[in-house]
Amino acid sequence: MDKSKELYPLGMGHRVDHRTNLVPVKEVANKVLWVNPHFRTKLPMNLEEKKPTKLGVFVTNNPDETSMRLLAYPGHRRSLQLGQIILEDDGNPSQKYRDIDLKGIGHIIEKGKKFLAVKIRRRGDGGSSGILERTWAEHDRDMTEKFISRHYSQKKILPYIPDRTQHNT
């Protein structure tokens, strides 16, 4: 048996076809505004505050613009997964996280067995389909940390990376 699977069970989770659920994305101008201090030393990618990252991406249907392909899950219209990567919390090494989910990467829809990028639309509540507004991103981060501090199983927010239209610092 593969030792990594023995130490870090990936579980069944939501079954997806890793061949047909890949969505092309392109890197966009960005800068990291915040990095979770619990993951500063053991991330498999470079995330530094006030610097750009290759994780600042947006969906595209143009194969010439594609910088990488990310995994889509049915029903998730503004998020894609970088992959099933085991992360360890610096503050609590026994706490492991399995997925890196990128939110606010554009608006995607399912068409048959394919996922396509579509135009971002304003919603009636003032938000936009495919975008994660800064106030909601920060609220999500703060509530996640509050739940974790009370020992509720929860996701962890790694960085906050606005696209160039959201930079106001």
C-alpha positions, 0 to 999 in steps of 0.5 A, a space after each residue: 500500500 502507498 504510504 501517503 495514502 495510509 498516512 493521509 487518507 483522501 476518502 471518497 468525498 464527492 466523486 468527479 471525473 478528473 478528465 472531464 471536470 477540468 476547467 481552463 483558467 488564466 493568470 490575472 494581475 493580482 496581489 495577495 492581501 492576506 495569508 493565513 498565519 497558520 500556513 506560512 511555513 508548510 504551503 506547497 506554493 508561494 504566498 506572500 502578502 503584497 506580492 502576486 501569486 500564480 493562484 490569482 486566476 480567472 476562468 476562460 474558454 480561450 485555450 490560447 489564454 490557459 495557464 492551467 486547468 482546475 477541477 470543477 465540482 457540480 453545483 459550484 459556480 464560482 469555485 474550482 479546486 487546485 487539487 487534493 493536496 494535504 496541508 498541515 496547520 502550523 499551529 496544530 500539526 495534527 490538524 490536516 486539510 485536504 483540498 485547496 478551493 479557489 473561490 471567485 474565479 469567475 462564473 462557470 456553468 455545467 453544459 452536459 458534461 462540460 463546464 464553461 466560463 460565462 459572463 459575470 452577472 450582477 445579482 439582485 442582492 448587489 453581488 455578482 455571479 462568479 465573484 467573491 466580494 471582499 467583505 464576504 471573503 473577510 467575513 468567511 475567513 473570520 467566521 471560519 477561524 471563530 468556528 475552528 477556535 471552538 473546535 468545530 470541523 471547518 475549512 481554512 482560508 489560506 490567502 485573500 487574493 483580489 483581482 486588479 479591479 478589487 485592489 484598494 490598498 
